[in-house]
Amino acid sequence: MENWISLQAELGSFEHRKTVYTFALKMSFLAVILSGFIIVVTLPPLNFMGVLPITLGHAMTFAIILSWLIGGMVSGVLSLVAGFAIHDLTVSRAKFEKLSRTDTLSGLLNRRAFTDALERVDGDACLAIFDVDRFKAINDRFGHGCGDAVITAVSGIFSAAFDGASVVARLGGEEFGVVVQGGTPEERVARIEGVRAQIAARPILADGHDVTITISGGIADLHEGRDKEAVYASADKALYLAKALGRNRVVHEREGLNHAWHGLVENGLGVQGVAPEEAGLLQASGI
């Protein structure tokens, strides 16, 4: 019985009402079949003992009719009630799961969902981590409403720029993550650079203000056998380097700039346009 019910429940998702009606119909037939089996087993012995007030044929006919009218209808109604309760729970669970994996402001995936998606990446891809440059200054100058509008606008640009094979998420604050799949490594980097150039090319209308913004990005390669946490750390370091080298740029981990930067820091030379506090940040982060 338990296995049979489980089999019916697996025939479709209870998110769809059609499945509820199918489930109720099948449970009604099951009730009738079980009733018929009980009738066939119990009535002949009762007839043999002479306790039936009518003939065995009439008794079986009436019993089968009643099993359809009462057993089938009652089980069908109860199955409908149970089915719609399961339907409501399934829909609520699906909505909760979606909310738990979605950033409410941007509508993109949140950090948790992005981390799960990153772990499931199979094959070659690029991980890019973006950060809106000088976002705090936008909040201080125009207000947090404008800052939220900037986040929403940038999220829309990311969603439009990357196809369904890519994974786009807001990691928190003004930071975004993208897993770009498909094409050659050079083509993936070109797509990422194109988004950076697109955002820098024109102001964003945010909360009634034309706000000119730029973004910086760090890129690391994903390939089979490479640890995902190491890839994320490498992309994060590349992002810090992009910030330190003047912002509004994308830095790839393989460019080797980190080695050159180590030499400059160790020799106390610095880089033109890099603030001392940023140099300390880079050195502390291991770049």
C-alpha positions in Angstrom: 0.0 0.0 0.0 2.7 2.5 1.0 4.8 1.6 -2.0 1.8 2.0 -4.3 0.9 5.5 -2.9 4.6 6.5 -3.3 4.4 5.3 -6.9 1.4 7.5 -7.7 3.0 10.5 -6.0 6.1 10.1 -8.2 4.0 10.2 -11.4 4.1 14.0 -11.4 4.9 17.1 -9.5 2.3 18.2 -7.0 3.0 21.7 -8.1 0.6 21.1 -10.9 -3.1 20.7 -10.1 -3.5 18.0 -12.8 -1.4 15.7 -10.7 -3.7 16.1 -7.7 -6.7 15.0 -9.7 -4.8 12.1 -11.2 -3.7 11.1 -7.7 -7.3 11.2 -6.3 -8.6 9.1 -9.2 -6.0 6.5 -8.8 -6.6 6.3 -5.0 -10.4 5.9 -5.7 -9.7 2.9 -8.0 -7.4 1.5 -5.4 -10.2 1.7 -2.7 -12.7 0.0 -5.0 -10.2 -2.8 -5.8 -9.4 -3.4 -2.1 -13.2 -3.4 -1.3 -13.8 -5.9 -4.1 -11.1 -8.1 -2.8 -12.6 -8.0 0.8 -16.0 -8.8 -0.6 -14.8 -11.8 -2.5 -13.0 -13.1 0.6 -15.6 -12.5 3.2 -19.0 -13.1 1.6 -18.7 -16.7 0.6 -17.8 -17.9 4.1 -20.8 -15.9 5.5 -23.1 -17.4 2.9 -21.7 -20.9 3.8 -22.6 -20.2 7.5 -26.1 -19.1 6.5 -25.9 -15.6 7.9 -26.6 -13.7 4.7 -30.2 -12.5 4.4 -30.1 -12.7 0.6 -28.5 -14.9 -1.9 -24.7 -14.7 -2.4 -25.1 -13.3 -5.9 -27.3 -10.4 -4.8 -25.1 -9.7 -1.8 -21.9 -9.5 -3.9 -23.8 -7.2 -6.4 -24.9 -4.8 -3.7 -21.6 -4.9 -2.0 -19.7 -4.0 -5.2 -22.2 -1.2 -6.0 -21.8 0.2 -2.5 -18.0 0.0 -2.7 -18.1 2.1 -5.8 -20.6 4.6 -4.5 -19.2 4.9 -0.9 -15.7 3.6 -0.9 -14.7 5.2 -4.2 -16.3 8.5 -3.6 -15.1 8.9 0.0 -11.5 7.9 -0.8 -11.6 10.2 -3.8 -12.7 13.2 -1.7 -10.2 12.5 1.0 -7.4 12.1 -1.7 -8.4 15.4 -3.2 -8.1 17.1 0.2 -4.8 15.5 0.9 -3.6 16.2 -2.6 -4.3 19.9 -2.5 -2.7 20.1 1.0 0.4 18.5 -0.5 0.1 20.9 -3.5 0.0 24.0 -1.3 3.0 22.7 0.7 5.0 22.0 -2.5 4.3 25.4 -4.0 5.2 27.1 -0.7 8.4 25.1 -0.4 9.3 26.0 -4.0 8.8 29.7 -3.3 10.7 29.5 -0.1 13.6 27.7 -1.9 13.7 30.4 -4.6 13.7 33.2 -2.1 16.4 31.6 -0.1 18.6 31.5 -3.2 17.7 34.9 -4.6 19.0 38.4 -3.8 15.9 40.4 -3.1 17.3 43.8 -4.4 18.8 42.6 -7.7 16.8 39.5 -8.4 20.0 37.6 -9.1 21.3 34.6 -7.4 22.7 35.2 -3.9 26.1 34.1 -2.6 24.8 30.7 -1.4 23.3 29.8 -4.7 26.3 31.1 -6.6 28.6 28.9 -4.4 26.5 25.9 -5.1 26.4 26.6 -8.9 30.2 27.1 -8.9 30.7 23.7 -7.3 28.6 22.1 -10.0 30.6 23.7 -12.9 31.9 20.9 -15.1 34.4 21.7 -17.9 36.3 24.9 -18.9 34.9 28.2 -17.8 35.9 31.6 -16.4 35.0 32.9 -13.0 34.8 36.7 -12.8 34.3 38.8 -9.7 33.2 42.4 -10.2 33.1 45.3 -7.8 31.4 48.7 -8.4 34.2 51.3 -8.1 33.8 53.9 -5.3 30.3 52.8 -4.5 30.5 54.3 -1.0 30.9 57.7 -2.6 27.7 57.2 -4.6 25.8 56.5 -1.4 27.3 59.4 0.4 26.6 61.9 -2.5 23.2 60.7 -3.7 21.8 58.6 -0.9 21.3 54.9 -0.4 18.2 54.9 -2.6 20.4 55.9 -5.5 22.9 53.3 -4.5 20.2 50.6 -4.6 19.1 51.8 -8.0 22.7 51.5 -9.2 22.9 48.0 -8.0 19.6 47.2 -9.7 20.8 48.8 -13.0 24.1 47.0 -13.0 22.3 43.7 -12.2 20.1 44.2 -15.3 23.2 44.8 -17.5 24.8 41.7 -16.2 21.7 39.6 -16.8 21.3 40.9 -20.4 25.0 40.5 -21.2 25.5 36.9 -20.2 23.4 34.1 -21.7 21.6 31.3 -19.9 24.7 29.1 -19.8 26.4 31.6 -17.5 25.7 32.0 -13.8 25.2 35.6 -12.5 24.9 36.5 -8.9 25.2 39.4 -6.4 27.7 38.3 -3.8 26.8 41.1 -1.4 27.1 44.8 -1.3 28.4 46.1 -4.6 30.2 42.8 -5.5 29.0 40.5 -8.2 30.1 37.1 -9.5 29.8 35.5 -12.9 30.7 32.1 -14.2 31.1 32.4 -18.0 30.8 29.2 -20.0 31.1 28.4 -23.7 33.6 29.6 -26.3 37.4 29.9 -26.0 39.1 31.4 -23.0 39.9 34.5 -25.1 36.2 34.9 -26.1 35.1 34.6 -22.5 37.5 37.2 -21.4 36.4 39.5 -24.2 32.7 39.1 -23.1 33.7 40.1 -19.6 35.8 43.1 -20.8 32.8 44.1 -23.0 30.5 44.4 -20.0 33.0 46.5 -18.2 33.3 48.8 -21.2 29.6 49.0 -21.6 29.0 50.1 -18.0 31.8 52.7 -18.3 30.5 54.1 -21.6 27.3 55.8 -20.4 25.8 57.1 -17.2 23.1 55.1 -15.4 19.8 56.8 -14.5 19.4 55.9 -10.9 16.8 57.4 -8.5 16.5 60.6 -10.7 20.3 61.0 -11.1 22.6 60.4 -14.0 25.4 58.5 -12.3 28.6 57.7 -14.1 30.1 54.5 -12.7 32.8 52.0 -13.5 33.5 48.5 -12.4 36.6 46.5 -11.8 37.0 42.8 -12.2 39.2 39.8 -11.5 39.2 36.7 -13.6 40.4 33.1 -12.9 40.1 30.0 -15.1 38.0 27.0 -14.2 39.0 23.6 -15.6 38.7 20.0 -14.6 40.7 19.1 -11.5 41.2 22.6 -10.2 40.0 23.4 -6.7 37.0 25.8 -6.8 38.1 27.6 -3.7 41.5 28.2 -5.2 39.9 29.6 -8.3 37.7 32.0 -6.3 40.7 33.1 -4.2 42.7 33.8 -7.4 39.9 35.8 -9.0 39.5 37.8 -5.8 43.2 38.7 -5.8 43.0 39.7 -9.4 40.1 42.0 -8.5 42.1 43.6 -5.7 44.9 44.2 -8.2 42.5 45.8 -10.7 41.4 48.2 -8.0 45.0 49.0 -7.0 46.0 49.7 -10.6 43.5 52.4 -11.0 40.1 50.7 -11.2 37.8 50.5 -14.3 39.7 47.5 -15.6 39.7 43.7 -15.7 42.7 41.7 -14.6 43.2 38.1 -15.5 45.1 35.8 -13.1 47.5 34.7 -15.9 48.7 38.2 -16.8 51.5 37.8 -14.2 51.0 41.3 -12.9 51.0 40.0 -9.4 54.7 39.0 -9.7 55.7 42.4 -11.0 53.7 44.0 -8.1 55.5 41.9 -5.5 58.8 43.2 -6.8 57.7 46.8 -6.8 56.3 46.5 -3.2 59.4 44.8 -1.9 61.6 47.5 -3.5 59.4 50.3 -2.1 58.8 51.7 -5.6 55.0 51.5 -5.6 52.9 52.1 -8.7 51.9 55.4 -10.1 48.4 56.3 -9.1 48.2 53.6 -6.4 47.3 54.9 -2.9 49.6 53.8 0.0 46.7 52.2 1.7 45.9 50.2 -1.4 49.5 49.0 -1.6 49.2 47.7 2.0 46.0 46.0 1.1 47.6 44.2 -1.8 50.6 43.2 0.2 48.4 41.8 3.0 46.2 39.9 0.5 49.2 38.0 -0.9 49.1 39.6 -4.4 
